[in-house]
Amino acid sequence: MIKTTKIKTPLGEMVAGATKEGICFLEFADRENIGEIYEELAKVFNTSVRPGIRLNLFRLKKELKEYFSGKRKTFTVRLITPGTEFQQTVWKQLQGIPYGETISYQKQAEILSNTGATRAVAQANASNRIALVIPCHRVIGADGALVGYGGGLKRKKWLLDHEKKYSGKAVELDLFQT
């Protein structure tokens, strides 16, 4: 069974889900398609989704609190991320983007040695079920524009500014970094 809990953050309420093995879901609670996401999770894991608590959810809450206070740069909570081999590769690469930095979807495709896969990379990023912890918010358009964040572009900008502030780098967000 996937157990879910709500987590208050400076950007609004989030919902997290976990199996016994780890976190499988973290998203902003106001997403329009949250019900569809629950249905997809139930199907992917062949189980039900219900409110409750798991040890991994306690750890996630603690790590998110540290992240939002500027004390945590990386997450250690265990993740369960079923997906295609390509999605798995993209999500793993996302976790390698340093705190406080951004790359473009195009650069992400280049790093994956697949320069023609920019749209596929963007789609894999959009399929990421674990916001913040798998930091798809750190990926921007090739022209430096803030694009493609399920939590909304205002939240994406806030997250990038927050990370710049606590990264020890310049506070001003350099949107043209690739």
Residue pairs with C-beta under 8 A, 6 or more apart in sequence:
1 19
1 47
1 48
1 49
1 50
1 52
2 17
2 18
2 19
2 24
2 25
2 41
2 42
2 45
2 47
2 48
2 49
2 50
3 17
3 18
3 50
3 51
3 52
3 53
3 54
3 57
4 15
4 16
4 17
4 18
4 25
4 38
4 49
4 50
4 51
4 52
5 15
5 16
5 51
5 52
5 53
5 57
5 61
6 13
6 14
6 15
6 16
6 29
7 13
7 14
7 15
7 16
7 60
7 61
7 64
8 14
9 64
9 68
10 68
10 158
11 28
11 151
11 155
11 158
11 159
12 28
12 29
12 30
12 155
13 28
13 29
13 30
14 26
14 27
14 28
14 29
14 64
14 131
15 25
15 26
15 27
15 28
15 29
15 34
16 23
16 25
16 26
16 57
16 60
16 61
17 23
17 24
17 25
17 26
17 41
17 49
18 24
18 25
18 54
18 56
18 57
18 60
18 80
19 45
19 47
19 54
19 80
20 54
21 78
21 80
22 56
22 77
22 78
22 79
22 80
23 56
23 57
23 60
23 77
23 78
23 79
23 80
23 130
23 133
24 41
24 45
24 79
24 80
24 81
24 82
24 129
24 130
25 37
25 41
25 129
25 130
26 60
26 129
26 130
26 131
26 132
26 133
27 34
27 37
27 129
27 131
27 150
27 151
28 131
28 150
28 151
28 152
28 155
31 37
31 150
31 151
37 129
38 49
41 49
41 129
42 48
42 49
44 82
45 82
56 77
56 78
59 76
59 77
60 75
60 77
60 133
63 72
63 75
63 76
63 77
63 133
64 132
66 72
67 73
67 75
67 132
68 162
70 162
70 165
70 166
73 99
73 100
73 166
73 167
74 99
75 132
75 133
77 133
79 130
79 133
79 134
81 87
81 88
81 91
81 129
81 130
81 134
83 91
83 124
83 127
86 120
86 124
87 124
87 127
89 112
90 108
90 112
90 121
90 124
90 125
91 124
91 128
91 134
93 108
93 111
93 112
94 108
94 125
94 128
94 134
94 135
94 136
94 138
94 139
95 134
95 135
97 103
97 135
97 138
97 139
99 163
99 166
99 167
100 163
100 164
100 166
100 167
100 168
100 169
101 138
101 167
101 169
101 177
102 138
102 139
102 140
102 160
102 174
102 175
102 177
102 178
103 111
103 138
103 139
103 140
103 177
103 178
104 139
104 140
104 141
104 142
104 144
104 178
105 118
105 121
105 122
105 125
105 139
105 140
105 141
105 142
105 148
106 115
106 118
106 142
106 178
107 142
107 178
108 118
108 121
108 125
108 139
109 115
109 116
109 117
109 118
109 120
109 121
112 121
114 120
114 121
122 139
122 148
125 136
125 139
125 148
126 136
126 148
126 150
128 134
128 136
131 137
131 150
131 151
132 159
136 149
137 149
137 151
137 155
137 156
137 159
137 160
138 160
138 163
139 148
140 146
140 147
140 175
141 147
141 148
142 178
143 176
144 175
144 176
144 177
144 178
145 175
146 153
146 156
146 157
146 160
146 175
147 153
149 155
149 156
157 173
160 173
161 171
161 173
164 170
164 171
164 172
164 173
165 171
